[in-house]
């Protein structure tokens, strides 16, 4: 007999008891690592929407991102270590979300990332992205500066042939940090661009 998962409502009740506060009055709500795990982002999430700026639902068994309507202040969403297969369901927070932590899931396709207008940090290591064509979709996130991508099949393959960093930065030239390391572009690149510019002026 399998045990029923923890509901969002039950998880919120536990949070309020543990921290002795009203979950709809605080900015950071932690619903991670529930026992038994949360399986669904259900409609009870609406209770948190008015003030929540950071929501942690990591280390559960969630399969689908849902019910984020009304989260007008959400800046950081943590969904690492779940069973999420797609990045759909983020439309409602596309104008506010600055950081998305979604490592250790089952994401293969990156369709839908274009809605993340303000996203600067994307941690999505250890997912299932296999193709550069999918990686290319990250170019649709205009503000993206910091990407963690280790552990994806594409990363593993490109590291084997020594092309990962070069290819990733060629496709996402706006990145300032890749896989935890600051992006240092060579001075030669800048000098070459400057030289070409001066030649055109002369």
Helices and strands as residue ranges (DSSP letters): H 8-19, G 23-25, E 28-30, G 43-48, E 54-56, E 76-78, G 91-93, E 99-101, G 113-115, E 121-123, H 132-135, G 136-140, E 146-148, H 153-160, H 164-171, E 177-178, E 181-182, H 187-201
